[in-house]
Amino acid sequence: MLSKTLSYGLYGIDGFPVLVEADISNGLPAFDIVGLGDTAIKEAKERVKSGIKNSGFEYPTNKITINLAPADRKKEGTLFDLSIAVAILSASGQVKINENYIFIGELSLDGTVRGVNGVLPILISAKSNGYKKFIIPEKNLKEAGFISDIEIYAVKNLKQVISFLNGEFNISTIECSNFQDALKSDNNISEDFANVKGQASAKRALEIAAAGGHNVLMIGPPGSGKTMLAKCFPTILPDLSFEESLEITKIHSVVGQLDYNKGIITKRPFRTPHHTASQISITGGGQNAKPGEISLAHNGVLFLDEMPEYSRQTLETLRQPLEDGKITVSRANMTVTYPANFTLIASMNPCPCGFYGSKNGECRCTPAQIHKYLSKLSGPLMDRIDLHIEVDSVSFSDLNDKTVEESSSVIKERVNKARDIQLKRFFSSNIYSNAQMNHAQTKKFCALSKDSEELLETAFNNLKLSARAYDRILKVARTIADLDGELCILPQHIAEAIQYRSLDRKYWV
C-alpha cells in the first residue's frame, strides 16, 4: 500500500517542500530510504522502527520503501523522521490523514518527538508557499510562535500525533507571540559607556558609527580601552525591528545556536571570533555550506580584536560582504548566498609592540617590522572601513575624574533620532542606514554646497584618497548631519568626516 505525507527540507536558510512517499509491499522484511538523503536520513530507519514499536503501534514486517521527493535534491538532517513514521503508519492502515499537514521532527527510540534546527525558516518558506498547518516538536514551540496566520500543533511524542490525526486526542494550536513583549523582557545591559572614562573622541566616532551603520577601526596601544569600547558599542545600537529579528533568528536556527526557551533573537548579535579561526568558520562553508561568523553577525556587530593577527587571506574575504551585505558560499554539493550585513568593529596596535606613536610608551620596533605588521591590512580593505580612530592611553586624571560619563541610554536616544531620519529617507528602498546607500543614492542624498565641495576636494588630493574613500566620507558626513538634525551637509560635517580618514595618510600611503 502507498501513502504520502508532507515535510520540509532546508537549503541554506530557505525551506523547500519534500513529499515523503511510503510503499509497503510483499517480500522479505527490508527498510530502504531513497531520495538523495545524507547519513542522518539513512539512519532514520532505525529511529523510526524503534519509535513505532515503543509507541505501541505495529511495525510492518514487509518490504518498506521510503522516497523523499524531489529525489534529485540533496536532503540532510533528522527533521524527516516524524513524517516518515506517519507515512508508514498510514500505509499500514493505522492512521488516516485527512488534511495537508507539514510534519517536522526527529524521533527518539521511545517515540518522543525531539526538537530540530531550522524550524523558523521552514515555517516562513512554507507559509509563503501556501501551507497553513504544521505539526512540530514541542521544544520548537517558542520559535514557531512568532509566525502569524498559520496553525501550529506542538507535540510531545508519536503516539500523541497519531491519536490527534485519528481524532482521538485534541491539540490546541499555539497563540502567536508578541515580539514587543519579548523585546522588553530581554533588556539587560552588561556593558555601558557610563563606565568608560575619557576617550571622548572614540565615543563620538562610535556614536556616528551606530547612527549610520558604519564600519570602525580603532588603533592604539595595549590597555587603551579598545576592547571595552567595542563591547559597549551594541548598547547604543537601535532596537531590532521584527523583520530584522526574523532574519537573524533564521540564521541562528539553521546552525543550532537558537535558545529554545526564547524562540527568537531580540538583541543584535555581537560575534567575536578568535584570530586563529579558519577562513571557513568566518565566511561559512564546509561540506554542507553552513553560515559562518559574518552571517551570524547579520544585523549586528562583528568584532575583530587585534585585526592584523588574523591571516591576510581571511581578512580579504571580508571585502565582498562589507561591500554587498551578503556572501556567496560555493561548495561541491551546493552554492548558497547568505545575508551578511554587519557592522565591523576592528581594533589593532599601531605596531607589534603596540607603542608606535603613543605618548605613554616607547616603540621598540624597526620600520621593517612595522611595515610587515601593517601590510596585512590592504588598501582595498581599509577603504571599506568608514571610520579610523586613534585611541591613546587614558591618563590618571581621566580615570580619577568624578564626573559622571554619558550612559549608553542617552547616546542611544540620539542614535535612534538619527536612524528615524534615515528610515524616512529610505522609506521606498530596502535599506535601513546611510552606510548601505549605493552610488546613486549617495549622489542624491549627499549633495554638497560649494564650500563643502572645495573642502572635500582639497582633502581628496592631499590625502590621495580612493573613489571608495570619497563615497565613505560623504556617507559619514550625511550621518553627522543627521545627528545634528541638519537637512544639508555643512562644511563642519565634511571636516569631521575627513578626520576619520587620517590613518590612510599616516599608515597606509
N, C-alpha and C positions, 0 to 999 in steps of 0.2 A: 504494500500500500504506500502511496505517495502523500506527503504532507509538506506544507510550506509555511515558514514564519519569516518575519522581517527583523533585521538588525541593522546596525550601522558600523562602518569602519572609519578609520582616520587616515587622512593623507595630509601630513603637516599639521596645521591647526584647523583644517576643514574636514567635515564629515562627508561620507558618501554611502548611499543605501546598499545593503547587502541582503540578497534573498537567500535564506537558508532552506535548502531542499533536503528532505529526509525520505529515503526509499528503503522499505523493509521487504525483502524478497526471500523466497525459499533458497536454501543452500546451507552450507556449513557456517556455523557462527563466525562472524567477522564484523569488524567495525573499521570502515575506511572514510577518511575525510579528504576531499579533493577541492580544488579551487584556489591554489597558489597561497596556502597558508604557511606561516612560519612555524618554528618548533613549538611555541606555546600553543598554537592551534592544533598541531598534530598530537600533542599530549592531552588535549581536551577530552579525547575518548575515554581515558582512564578516570578523569574527574567526573565526567558525565555519567559513566557507567556506575561508579560507586555512589554518586549523588542520587541517581534514580532509585537504586536499590535501598539505600539507607533512608530514603524519604518514604518508604512503604509502597512504592509502585513496582509493577512487574517490568523487568528488563527483558526485551525481546531476545530470544535465543536464535534468531535468524541472521541472515546477512544484512547488515545495515550500511548504507552508503549515504554520506552527507556531502552535498555540493554547496559551495559558497560562491554565489554568482554576483557579479560577473567573474567568471573563472580566470580571466586573463589579467586581473588586477591584484597586485600584492596586498595581502592582509596580514595583520600582526596583532598580538595581544591576546588577552583572555576574555575580552568582553563579549565573545560569541557563545560562551558556554551555556548561558541560560536559554538562548534562542535555539541552540542545538538540542538541548534536553526537552524543551517544549515540543519541538518538531518531531522528535522520536516518540514521545508520548501521544502526540496527535496521530501519527501514522499507525500506532498500535491501538488506537481507539480508546485511549484512557482520558482524553481531554478533547473538547470541542472549542475551536477558535472561531468566533462569530464576527470579530471586528479586526481592523488592521492595527494591531499594537506593534510598537517597536520594543523588542526585548534586548536589554543590555545588562550584563552582569557576569561575574565569574562564579563558578560553583566550587564549594568545598566538598570534600569526600562525604561529609554528613548531610549534604544538601543545602547548606547555608549559602545564601547569595552574598558574595563579598563585593566590596567597592572596587571600582576600576578608575583608571585615569582617562581624562578627556571627555567626561560626560557633558560639560558645558558646551564646548564647540560642537559636539554631536547634536545636542538639542537645538542649538541655533541653526545649524545647517538643515536639520530635518524639518524644523518649523518653516524655514524658507522654501522647502520643497513640498509643503502642504500637509505634512504629517502632524497629527494632533494628540495621539495617545501613546504614552510611554510607560513601560514597566521597568523600573531601575532598582538598584540596591538601596536599602535604607541608609547606608553610610553616605551615599551621594545626595541625600535629600536636601541638605542646606544649599549645595551648589546648584541644584536644579531649580530651587525655589525662586530664583531671581528672573526666570524666564516666564513671561506672561502669555496668556491666551493659548495655553496648551494644558492637557490633562496628564498629570504625573501621578503614578501609583508607586509608592515606595514599599518594597517587600523585604522580608527577612530570610525566607527560605523557599525552596522549590515547592514544597507541599502547600504553602500559602498561595503561591502563584496558580497552581493547578486548581485549588479549591475556589479561587476567585474566578478563573476562567469558566469553571463548571457551574458558577452561580451559587456555590455552597458557602461562600465567605465574602464579606463586603470589605473593600478597602477604599477609604476616602481619599479623594485627590488632595494634594497638598496646596495650601494657600500661597499666593505669590508674596514674597518677602519685599519689604520696603527698603530700598537702597539707602535713603537718607537716615533711617534708623540705624542701619549697620555702620554708616559713616560716623554718626555721633557716638556710638558705643565704643569706637576704636580711636580715641583722641589722645592717647598717651604720647608724651613727647619726652624722649630720653636725653636729647641734647638741646641746648638753647643758646642763641647768640648773646644772651644776657651774661653768660658765664665766660665769654671771650673778652679778655682785657686788651685794649689797644687795637691795632690793626684796622683802623678806620677806613683806610683806602681799600683794603681787601674786602671788608664787609660791604662797602659801596659797590665794588665790582661784582660781588656775588649777588647783591640785590638786583643789579642790572641783568645779570645772567638769568636769575629766576623770573624776572619780569618779561624777558623776551625769549627765553628758551635757548640762550647762547652757551656755547662751549667755553670752558675756562682752563687755563694752565697757570698754576701757582708755582713760582720758582723762588727758592730761598734756602737759607742754611738749616741744618737739623735743629729741631726744637723751636722753630719759629711759629708753630701752630697751624701748619698747613693741613694736617690730618684732622684736627679738631674743627677747623673751619669747614672742611668738606663734609664732616659728619653732621654739622649744624645746617648745612645747605638744604636738605629735604624739608626742614621745619618751616621754611619760608616759601616753599612751592605752593601754588594754588591747589585747592582740594580737587580730587578726581571727579570728573563727570561720570555718569553711569556708563556712557558709551566707552570712555577711556578705561574704566574699571573692567568692563567685559572683555576688552581687547587684552588686557594684562592677564586676567583670570584664565582666558583660553590657553595662553601660552604656558602658564604655570600648571594648569590642569593636565595638559598633554605630557609634561615631563614629570608629573607626580610630586610637585612641590606645593600643592594647594592644601591648606589646612581644612580638613573635612568639617571641623566644628564651626568655622566661619563661613565657608562656602563661596566667598568672593573676596578679592583683594580690595581693600579700602584705603591703602596708603601707597604712594608712589614707590616703586622698587628702588632700593639702594644696593647695587651689586659691587662687590669689591674683590675681584679675582686676584689671586696671588700672582706675583711676577713670573713664577715658574709654570703657570698654567699654559697648556698647549694651545696651539692655534685653533684646533678643532673645538676645544672647550670654550674658547672665546667667541668664535664665529658661528659655531654649530656644525653638525656633520655626523660622522660615524657611519656605520653600516646602514642605519635607518634614517639618516639626515635629521637628527633631532635639533631643536633650538639650542643656541649657545648663550653665553652670558650677555651678549649685546641684545639679544631678543628678550631675555629675561629682564633686562633693564628697560624695555619698551615703556614709554611714557613716564620714565623715571630717570635715575641717575646711574651712570657707570663711572666708578671712581678707580682710577689707576694711580696708585701710590708709587712714588719713585719710578716714573714713566720710562726713563732710559734703561731700567733694569729688565724690561720686557724685551723679547727678541725683536729685531727690526722687522722681520717678516710678519710677526703678529701685529705689530703696530700699523704696518702698511695695509693690512686687511681691514682696518677701521675706516679707510678713506671712502669706500663706496657707501657704507651705511651712514657716515657723517654727512655725506652729500645728499643721498637719496632717501634716507629714513627707512631703508629696508635692505635685506641681504638675500641673495640667491645662493642656496647651498646645493651643489651638484654632486651626486654620488652615482655609483653604478646602478643602484636599484631605483633611484628617483631623483628628481630635481624639484626642490621646494623653495618658495620665496616666503621668508618670514619678515614681519614688521620689526624694525629696529630703530625707532625714532626716540632716541635717548639724549639726555644732556651729558656730555663728557666733562667730568671734573678730574683734572690730572695735576699731579704735584711732582716736583723734581728738585734736586740740588743743582746749583749752577756749575758744579764740578765734582769729581769723585770724592774729594774730602769734604765738600759742602760749603766752604767758606770763601769762594771766589766772589769778590765784590762786597763782602759783609763788613760791617763796621765793628763787629764784636769778635772777629776771628781772623787768623792769618792763613791764607791759602798756601798749601804745600805742593800743589800740582804743577806740572810743567805744561807749557802751551800745547804740546802734543797730546798729553793725557786729557786735557780739557776738550780739545778738538775731537778726539776719539769718542769721548763720553757724549758729547752733544750731537755727534754725527748720526746717532741712532734715530734722531728726530729729523725727518726730511722736510724740505721746504714745502712740498705739497701738503703734508700732514699739518704743518704749522699754519698754513693758510686756512685750514678748515677749523682752526680754533680761534674764536672771535676775540676773547679777552686774555691778554697775557699780563699776569700780575706779579710784581716783585714784592715778596714778603720778607722783611728783615726781622731779626730777633726782637722780642719785646723787652723793653727796658724795665728796670726795677721800679721806677716811678709809675709806669703804666700798671704793673702788677699790684703795686701798693695803693693805687688810686681808689678812693672810696666812692667815687661817682658810680651811680647805677647805670649800667650799659643798657642800650635798647634791647628789648626782648624780641624773640622771633615773631611773636604775635603782632607786634607793632609794625615790624618790617613787612610781614605778610599782608597786612592791610593795604600798604602802598602797592605791593606786588599785585594784589587782586584788582585794585583800581586800574592799574596799567593793563592787566590781562583783559579786563572788561572792555576797555577801549579797543583792544586788538580783536576780540571776538566780534564786536560790532563792525569793525573794519573788514574782517574776512568772513562776514556772515554768509556770503554766497560761495565761498571757497571751502575746500576741505582741509583747511589748516587752522591752527589754534594760536600761533605766535609769530612774532616778527622774524625769528630765525628761520622759519620754514618758507619764507617768501621766495618765489622764483625770480628770475631776472626781470620779467615783465612787471611783476607786482612791485619789485624794488624800485623800478623806474617810475611807476605810477604813484606810489605812496611815500617815496623818499625824495621828492623834488626839492632842490636847493635854491636858496637865494644867491645872488651874485657874490656876496661876501663869503658865504659858506662854501661856494664852489671854488673861489680863489684859495681859500684856506686849505681845502682838501687837495687841490692841485699842487700846492707847494709841498704838502706832506707826501703826496704820492711820488713826486720827483726826488725829494731829498731822502726819503726812506727806501726808495727803489721798490715800491710795493707791487704786488701782482694784481691782476684784474680781480681775482677772487678776494684778495685782501681789501680791495676797493669796495666790493659789494658788502663785505663784512662790516666795514666801518659805517657804511650807510645804514645797515640794519641795526647796529648798536646805537647809532645816533638817533634813529627812529624810536628805539626803546627808551633812551634817556629823555627824549621829548615827551613820550607818553607818561613817564614817571613825573615829569614837571607839569603835565596837563596841557602841553602846548600842541596846537594843531600843526604848526610848521616847525621844521628843523632849523634851529638857530645856530649861529656860529659857535656859541659856547657848547652846544651839544656835539658838534663836529669835533671841536677841540678836545673834549673829554674822550670821545670815541677814539681819536687818533692816539692819545697817550697809552691806550691799551694795546697798541701795536709796537711799542718801543722795543720789545725783545727781538723783533725782526731785524732791527738795525744793530742792536747791541751784540747779539749772539750768533745769528744765522746768516748775516750778509757779509 
